[in-house]
């Protein structure tokens, strides 16, 4: 039978809200009340290491730590960093087989430099950006003169240090086939080291996605990946972050979020494109909305201009209203015919 540790501090609702609101203010991450004991359990060991007896004292400890080192420790404790290489294969297939060829084709037609720029936001320990680098290296193997740059960042310096080392083992490698493992990794005992040609494409840096000033410095991306990250933010912060992503994308760029996530109620700026392998948000070029030509890989319905769809809906609604009015008038006439004329009593 599990028992509570002797003298283990309890967290009050007030203490939880103080810590929760501080985290939200500094990072945009928001915990609902049903996460109170999750926060408690993740902080207990840290408080013990610091010889702090109450959650209120820990709150003041992080609040008045001007170095922000303890805040970094707090982020390491409360953020979930479970990830793996080639996670969510359908999305990666859409990137490799549909989105990437479209971007390359467009750049070739327009005569701009042969360079792909990608942002992996909330990259954790580096599996996602390294996966994207391997996909790009495979694609560029038969193409000359092309370059790629992948910017990857996270709010935790601890996970970024692991990402920069590029050493992996265990379950995080479960989705990698032997061809990729042999081509892009070097075995070192029980671990696998990402090879230099993969690491050279990725630049890691620390960022707080809720910091608008920092976010405004990121520009000219062809594709942004921010998968299963915004689920931790409040709706207000999500809207702010998505606006920053939209501004950071080149017109014609693409935005990937988690396959179970949606921008419904968060942003109407992006167009949702129905590719064969996945749904992807797209920043249309100026004037593109007036074109009814379907893009490769999209359904005709998905590519129709919004105005056309709205006109058809309006026309359909008007016709339905007219039918209802006519039916109502017919019933009223039938009822009047059944009423006997009123006679005046003499």
C-alpha positions in Angstrom: 0.0 0.0 0.0 1.3 3.4 -1.0 1.7 5.9 1.9 2.6 9.6 2.0 6.1 10.4 2.8 6.5 11.7 6.4 6.5 15.5 6.6 5.8 15.8 2.9 4.4 19.3 2.3 0.9 19.8 1.0 0.1 22.3 -1.6 -2.9 24.6 -1.0 -5.1 25.9 -3.8 -3.7 29.4 -3.2 -0.1 28.2 -3.5 -0.9 26.3 -6.6 -2.4 29.4 -8.2 0.5 31.5 -7.3 3.0 29.1 -8.9 0.6 28.4 -11.9 0.1 32.1 -12.6 3.8 32.8 -12.4 4.5 30.0 -14.9 1.8 31.4 -17.2 3.2 34.9 -17.0 6.7 33.9 -17.7 6.2 31.1 -20.3 2.6 31.1 -21.5 2.2 27.5 -20.2 -1.1 27.2 -18.3 -2.1 24.4 -15.8 -5.8 23.9 -15.0 -6.8 23.1 -11.4 -6.9 19.4 -12.2 -3.1 19.5 -12.7 -2.5 20.7 -9.1 -1.1 17.4 -7.9 1.0 16.9 -11.0 2.7 20.2 -10.3 3.1 19.3 -6.7 4.7 15.9 -7.4 7.1 17.4 -9.9 8.3 20.0 -7.5 8.7 18.0 -4.3 12.2 16.5 -5.1 13.5 20.0 -6.2 12.2 21.5 -3.0 13.9 18.8 -0.9 17.2 19.4 -2.8 16.9 23.1 -1.9 15.7 22.4 1.7 12.6 24.5 1.1 9.7 23.4 3.3 6.6 25.0 1.7 5.3 25.6 -1.8 4.9 29.3 -0.9 8.6 29.6 0.0 9.5 27.9 -3.3 7.3 30.4 -5.2 9.2 33.3 -3.6 12.4 31.5 -4.3 11.8 31.4 -8.1 10.0 34.8 -8.2 13.0 36.7 -6.7 15.8 34.8 -8.5 16.9 37.5 -10.9 19.3 35.0 -12.6 16.3 33.0 -13.8 18.3 29.8 -13.2 15.7 28.4 -10.9 13.0 29.2 -13.5 15.0 27.1 -16.0 15.0 24.3 -13.4 11.2 24.7 -13.0 10.7 24.5 -16.8 12.8 21.3 -16.9 10.5 19.8 -14.2 7.1 20.7 -15.6 7.5 20.3 -19.3 7.1 16.9 -20.9 9.9 16.0 -23.3 8.8 12.6 -24.6 9.5 12.4 -28.3 11.1 10.2 -30.9 12.6 10.2 -34.4 10.1 10.1 -37.3 7.2 10.7 -35.0 3.8 10.9 -36.8 4.8 9.4 -40.1 1.9 10.7 -42.2 2.8 14.3 -41.4 6.4 13.7 -42.3 5.4 11.9 -45.5 3.3 15.0 -46.5 6.4 17.1 -45.9 8.8 14.9 -47.8 6.5 13.9 -50.7 4.1 16.9 -51.1 5.1 20.1 -49.3 8.9 20.0 -50.0 8.5 19.3 -53.7 6.0 22.2 -54.0 8.4 24.6 -52.3 11.3 23.5 -54.4 9.3 23.9 -57.6 8.1 27.3 -56.7 11.6 28.5 -55.9 12.9 27.1 -59.2 10.2 29.0 -61.1 10.7 32.3 -59.3 14.5 32.1 -59.6 15.2 32.8 -55.8 18.2 31.3 -54.1 18.0 27.5 -53.7 17.6 27.4 -50.0 15.0 25.8 -47.7 14.5 27.4 -44.2 12.6 25.4 -41.6 11.7 26.2 -38.0 11.3 23.4 -35.4 9.6 25.2 -32.5 9.6 23.3 -29.2 12.2 20.9 -30.4 12.8 19.2 -27.1 15.9 16.9 -27.3 16.3 17.3 -31.0 14.6 14.3 -32.6 12.3 16.3 -34.8 14.8 18.7 -36.3 17.3 15.9 -37.0 14.5 13.9 -38.6 13.7 16.8 -40.9 17.4 17.1 -41.7 17.6 13.5 -42.8 14.5 13.9 -45.0 16.1 16.9 -46.6 19.5 15.2 -47.2 17.7 12.3 -48.9 15.8 14.8 -51.1 18.8 16.9 -52.0 21.0 13.8 -52.8 19.9 14.0 -56.4 19.8 17.8 -56.6 22.7 20.2 -57.0 23.2 23.6 -55.5 20.5 23.4 -52.8 21.0 24.3 -49.2 18.9 23.9 -46.0 18.8 25.6 -42.6 16.8 24.3 -39.7 16.3 26.5 -36.7 15.4 24.5 -33.6 14.6 25.9 -30.2 13.1 25.1 -26.8 12.4 26.8 -23.5 14.7 24.3 -21.6 18.4 24.7 -21.8 18.8 21.3 -20.3 17.1 19.5 -23.2 18.9 21.7 -25.7 22.2 20.5 -24.4 21.1 17.0 -25.0 20.0 17.9 -28.5 23.3 19.5 -29.3 25.1 16.3 -28.2 23.0 14.2 -30.6 23.4 10.9 -28.7 20.4 8.7 -28.5 19.3 5.2 -27.4 16.3 3.2 -26.5 12.7 3.9 -27.4 13.4 7.2 -29.1 14.9 5.2 -32.0 12.0 2.8 -32.4 10.6 4.3 -35.7 13.9 4.4 -37.5 14.5 1.8 -40.2 17.9 0.2 -40.6 18.8 2.1 -43.8 18.4 5.5 -42.1 20.1 4.2 -38.9 23.1 3.0 -40.9 23.2 6.1 -43.1 22.8 8.9 -40.6 24.0 7.5 -37.3 27.3 6.2 -35.9 27.0 3.4 -33.3 28.9 4.1 -30.2 28.4 1.2 -27.7 24.8 1.3 -26.6 24.1 4.7 -28.1 23.8 6.1 -31.6 25.5 9.4 -32.5 23.9 11.7 -35.2 26.5 12.1 -38.0 28.1 15.5 -38.7 26.3 16.1 -42.0 23.0 15.9 -40.2 24.0 18.1 -37.3 25.4 20.7 -39.6 21.9 21.6 -40.9 20.5 22.3 -37.4 21.1 25.3 -35.2 19.7 25.1 -31.6 18.8 28.1 -29.5 16.8 28.9 -26.4 13.5 30.7 -26.9 10.3 31.4 -24.9 7.5 31.2 -27.5 5.4 33.6 -25.5 8.1 36.3 -25.8 6.8 38.5 -28.6 10.1 40.4 -28.9 12.1 37.2 -29.4 9.5 35.8 -31.8 9.5 38.9 -33.9 13.2 38.2 -34.8 12.4 35.0 -36.6 11.6 35.6 -40.3 11.5 34.1 -43.8 10.7 30.5 -43.0 9.3 28.1 -45.7 8.0 25.6 -43.2 7.3 25.8 -39.5 6.8 22.7 -37.2 5.2 23.3 -33.8 3.7 19.9 -33.0 2.1 19.0 -29.6 3.6 22.2 -28.0 0.7 24.7 -28.0 -1.5 22.2 -26.0 0.2 23.6 -22.9 -0.7 27.2 -23.5 -3.8 29.2 -22.8 -6.0 30.3 -25.8 -4.8 33.9 -25.4 -1.1 32.9 -25.6 -1.9 30.4 -28.5 -3.4 33.3 -30.5 -0.3 35.4 -29.9 2.1 32.6 -30.8 0.2 31.7 -34.0 0.3 35.3 -35.1 4.1 35.3 -34.6 4.3 32.1 -36.7 2.2 33.6 -39.4 4.5 36.6 -39.6 7.6 34.4 -39.6 6.4 32.4 -42.6 7.2 33.4 -46.2 4.0 33.8 -48.3 3.3 30.4 -49.6 4.8 28.7 -46.5 3.4 25.8 -44.5 2.6 25.3 -40.8 2.5 21.9 -39.1 0.8 21.4 -35.7 0.1 18.1 -33.9 -2.3 15.8 -35.8 -4.9 16.1 -33.1 -4.5 19.9 -32.7 -6.5 22.5 -34.5 -6.4 26.3 -35.1 -10.2 26.5 -34.8 -11.1 29.4 -32.6 -7.4 30.5 -32.5 -6.7 31.9 -36.0 -8.4 32.4 -39.4 -5.2 33.6 -41.1 -4.2 30.2 -42.4 -5.8 28.1 -45.0 -6.2 24.4 -44.3 -4.9 22.3 -47.2 -6.0 18.7 -47.6 -2.9 16.8 -48.8 -3.0 13.0 -49.4 -1.0 12.2 -46.2 -2.0 15.0 -43.8 -3.8 18.3 -43.2 -1.4 21.2 -43.3 -2.0 25.0 -42.7 -0.9 27.2 -45.5 0.0 30.9 -45.6 -1.4 32.0 -49.0 0.3 34.4 -51.3 -1.3 37.8 -51.8 -4.1 37.4 -54.3 -4.0 33.6 -54.2 -7.5 33.4 -52.6 -9.0 34.7 -55.8 -7.7 31.7 -57.8 -9.9 28.6 -58.1 -7.1 26.4 -59.4 -6.5 23.4 -57.2 -2.9 22.9 -55.9 -1.3 19.5 -56.4 -2.3 17.2 -53.6 -5.3 19.2 -52.6 -9.0 18.4 -53.0 -11.1 20.7 -55.2 -13.2 21.7 -52.2 -10.2 22.6 -50.1 -8.8 24.9 -52.8 -12.0 26.8 -53.7 -11.9 30.4 -52.7 -13.7 31.1 -49.4 -16.0 33.7 -51.1 -17.3 31.1 -53.6 -18.2 28.7 -50.8 -19.9 31.4 -48.8 -21.9 32.5 -51.9 -23.1 29.0 -52.5 -24.0 28.7 -48.8 -25.9 32.0 -48.9 -27.8 31.0 -52.1 -28.7 27.6 -50.6 -29.9 29.3 -47.4 -32.0 31.8 -49.4 -33.6 29.0 -51.4 -34.5 27.1 -48.3 -36.0 30.2 -46.7 -38.1 30.8 -49.8 -39.4 27.2 -49.7 -40.2 27.5 -46.0 -42.1 30.8 -46.5 -44.2 29.3 -49.4 -45.0 26.2 -47.3 -46.1 28.5 -44.4 -48.3 30.5 -46.6 -50.0 27.4 -48.1 -50.8 26.1 -44.6 -52.2 29.5 -43.6 -54.6 29.5 -46.6 -55.8 26.0 -45.9 -56.6 27.0 -42.3 -58.5 30.1 -43.4 -60.6 28.0 -45.8 -61.7 25.7 -43.0 -62.9 28.6 -40.8 -66.7 29.3 -41.2 -67.7 32.9 -41.9 -68.7 34.8 -38.9 -72.4 35.9 -39.0 -73.9 38.8 -37.1 -76.8 37.9 -34.8 -79.8 40.0 -35.4 
